[in-house]
């Protein structure tokens, strides 16, 4: 016959397991820090540079020029950990709490067609968060977002690769 520990002893054995489950429960996790950030400038009706700049937390960066850029294709790009941290800080206020957030024609009262879209992707260990904003959305409520994305664009070290500031 197998002898089981007494009730108090069983509780002492099970309690640490229950507490550790609470510590790792998804609702109790601190937000994951991104391991990489991608900035994607989309096409417009004119000659807007269409490209993607991706930087890892360790500063390794790539540039993929697609249309209306000085170079096309994927190439190593300027980047370092300080650049990553600067971009991460600039983008912190617009990072979705989870999943994807898209702001386009259906979300705006004042919308101009033929403007480029900007997509920012935060790569995380458990997946991605994504913000997509069509710059044709001219509603005043998105002014802070536009200002932030403009500041991020100016902070990207890609002028020599796009041929444009």
C-alpha positions in Angstrom: 0.0 0.0 0.0 1.3 3.5 -0.9 1.4 6.1 1.8 0.5 9.6 0.9 1.8 12.6 2.8 -0.5 14.3 5.3 -2.8 17.1 4.1 -0.4 19.9 5.4 2.6 18.3 3.8 0.7 18.0 0.4 -0.2 21.6 0.7 3.4 22.6 1.2 4.4 20.6 -1.8 1.6 22.0 -4.1 1.7 25.6 -3.0 5.0 26.6 -4.7 3.7 25.1 -7.9 0.5 27.2 -7.7 2.4 30.4 -6.9 4.8 29.8 -9.8 1.8 29.4 -12.1 0.5 32.8 -11.0 3.9 34.4 -11.8 3.9 33.1 -15.4 0.2 33.6 -16.1 -0.1 35.7 -19.3 -2.0 38.5 -17.6 0.8 38.9 -15.1 3.7 39.3 -17.5 5.5 42.6 -18.0 5.4 43.7 -21.7 8.1 42.0 -23.7 10.8 44.3 -25.0 11.3 44.2 -28.8 14.2 42.3 -30.2 14.0 44.2 -33.5 12.1 47.1 -35.1 11.1 47.3 -38.8 10.1 50.6 -40.4 8.4 50.1 -43.8 7.6 53.1 -46.0 4.9 52.1 -48.5 4.2 53.2 -52.0 2.3 56.4 -53.1 0.9 57.6 -56.4 4.1 59.6 -57.0 7.8 58.9 -56.4 7.8 58.3 -52.7 10.7 56.1 -51.6 9.4 52.6 -50.8 11.7 50.7 -48.5 12.2 48.8 -45.3 14.7 49.5 -42.5 15.2 46.8 -39.9 17.4 47.1 -36.8 18.1 44.5 -34.1 18.5 45.4 -30.5 22.3 44.7 -30.9 22.4 47.3 -33.7 22.6 45.1 -36.8 20.6 46.8 -39.5 19.5 46.1 -43.0 17.9 48.3 -45.7 15.7 46.9 -48.4 15.1 49.4 -51.2 12.1 48.6 -53.3 11.1 51.6 -55.4 12.4 55.2 -55.9 15.4 54.6 -53.7 19.1 55.2 -54.5 19.8 51.5 -54.1 17.4 48.6 -54.4 17.5 45.2 -52.8 18.6 44.2 -49.3 21.9 45.7 -48.0 23.6 46.2 -44.7 22.6 49.6 -43.3 24.0 51.9 -40.6 22.9 51.0 -37.1 24.1 50.5 -33.6 22.5 49.7 -30.2 22.1 53.5 -29.6 20.1 53.9 -32.8 17.9 51.0 -31.8 17.3 52.4 -28.3 16.6 55.9 -29.8 14.0 54.4 -32.2 12.5 52.2 -29.5 12.1 55.3 -27.3 10.5 57.4 -30.0 8.1 54.7 -30.9 7.1 53.7 -27.3 4.0 55.9 -27.2 2.5 54.5 -30.5 3.3 50.8 -29.9 0.1 48.8 -29.8 -0.7 47.1 -26.5 -0.8 43.8 -28.4 -1.4 42.6 -31.9 -2.0 44.9 -34.8 -3.4 48.5 -35.2 -4.3 49.9 -38.6 -5.4 53.4 -39.3 -6.7 54.0 -42.8 -9.5 55.5 -44.8 -12.3 53.9 -42.8 -10.8 55.4 -39.5 -10.6 59.0 -40.7 -13.0 61.8 -41.5 -10.4 63.8 -43.5 -8.6 61.4 -45.9 -6.4 62.2 -48.9 -5.8 59.4 -51.4 -2.5 58.4 -53.0 -0.4 58.9 -49.8 2.1 56.4 -48.6 1.5 54.0 -45.7 3.9 53.5 -42.9 4.1 50.3 -41.0 6.2 49.8 -37.9 6.7 46.3 -36.6 8.0 45.4 -33.2 9.5 41.9 -33.2 9.2 40.2 -29.9 10.1 36.7 -28.6 6.4 35.7 -28.6 5.5 37.3 -31.9 5.0 40.8 -33.4 3.1 44.0 -32.8 2.3 46.1 -35.8 1.1 49.7 -36.4 0.0 50.6 -40.0 -0.8 54.2 -40.7 -1.9 55.7 -44.0 -0.4 59.2 -44.1 -3.5 60.3 -46.1 -5.4 60.3 -42.8 -5.4 64.0 -41.8 -7.7 64.0 -38.8 -6.5 66.2 -35.9 -6.8 63.3 -33.4 -3.8 61.6 -35.2 -1.5 64.7 -35.2 0.6 63.3 -32.4 1.0 60.0 -34.3 2.0 61.9 -37.5 4.5 63.9 -35.5 6.0 60.8 -33.9 6.3 59.0 -37.3 7.9 62.0 -38.9 10.4 62.2 -36.1 11.2 58.5 -36.5 11.6 58.9 -40.2 14.1 61.7 -39.7 16.0 59.5 -37.1 16.4 56.6 -39.6 20.0 56.6 -40.9 18.9 55.9 -44.5 19.3 59.2 -46.3 22.4 57.9 -48.3 20.4 54.8 -49.2 17.2 56.5 -50.3 18.8 59.5 -51.8 16.3 61.6 -49.8 16.1 63.1 -46.3 
